[in-house]
Amino acid sequence: MSPTPKQISCAEFQSRLPELIGSGANLSENEHIQTCELCRDLLAELEVIAQAARDLFPTVEPPDDLWKNIETAIKSETGTK
């Protein structure tokens, strides 16, 4: 029995996974994920790894006056006003 046009193999799905993740698509709605426990488990493991990476390197917002401080430091080094 061959797969219907919407069904893809695990290898095909996994090769497209970086593109799917990068697109921001909701992968829980993907037909293959809904029907394949192996790829669902893989995706869950990747999500755990991604969250751990975000926890290791949290996004830090720079202070509001950062660019002003940089400009002031450059001006003081070059002697301009």
N, C-alpha and C positions, 0 to 999 in steps of 0.2 A: 504494500500500500504506500503510495507516494504522498508526501505532505501537500496540503492545500496551499494555494498561493500565499496565504497569510501566515502559515506555519513555517518556521525556519528551524534549522538545526541548532544545537547548543554552540557548535563551533562558529556558525554564522552570527548568532546572537552575540557571543563573546567577542568576536572580532569587531562588531559594531558598538560594543559597550562604551569605549572611550568617547566616541562621537555622541552617543545617546546621553551619557552623563554630562558631557560638555554643552549639550544643547539646552540643558535644564529641563528636559522632558520629565514628566512624572512616570517613572519606570514601573511603578506599581500597576499602572493601567496597560502596560505592554502585554500583549496576548501571550508571548512566550513566557514571560515571568509568571503570569497567572497559571500556566499549565506545567511549568518545569521546576520541580523542587531543587534540582541541582543548581540551576542558574539563580533561583531565588536565594539559596544559601550563599552562593558566591557574591551576589549583590549585597546581602546583609553583612558579609564579612568586609567587603570593600567600604561600606558605610561606616562600620566600626573603625576601620583604619583611617578613613578620612576625618572622622570626628576626633580621633586621637591626635592626628596631625594638627587640626585646628586648635585643640587644647594645648599642644606644645608651643604653637606659634600664634598666640591670639593677636587679633587685629588691634593695633594701638592707634588711636586718633592723635595726631599732633596737636599741640596747643594752638589756639587761635592766632596768637601773635608770633608764630614761628617765622613766617616769611619776613615780617617786620624786623625781627631780631637778626635774621640773616642779613637783610639789607643794611641795617645799622652797623653790624660787624664789618661788612665789606666796605662801607663808607669810611669807617674809622681806620681801617687798614690802608685804604688808598688816599686818605686825607681829603675826600670830597664831602660836600654837604648835601 
